[in-house]
Amino acid sequence: MSRSSKKGPFVDPKMLKKVLAQKATGDKSPIKTWSRACVISPDFVGHTFLIHQGKNFIEVFINESMVGHKLGEFAPTRTFRGHGKIVKRTLTKT
């Protein structure tokens, strides 16, 4: 179920405060965040975020095409190691 349109998108207030402070000073250092549910607003464009992946942080540069998506979409938490491979042992049994 999607979020109510009356509420508007969720933007972490602390993160928005950090972004606006960086815009005022012109600082471009990455912003470390654990808030994967935060929706990317137009104010975030041009900034770099370190998004928590569960174990470490992934560096993501925000551009215009990412606006409206959530930060967690750009930092996958699961690693796909592939489906079962055919082993010689199983080939000889069949």
Secondary structure by P-SEA (a helix, b strand, c coil): ccccccccccccaaaaaaaaaaaaaccccccccccccccccccccccccccccccbbbbbbbcccccccccccccccccccccccccaaaaaac
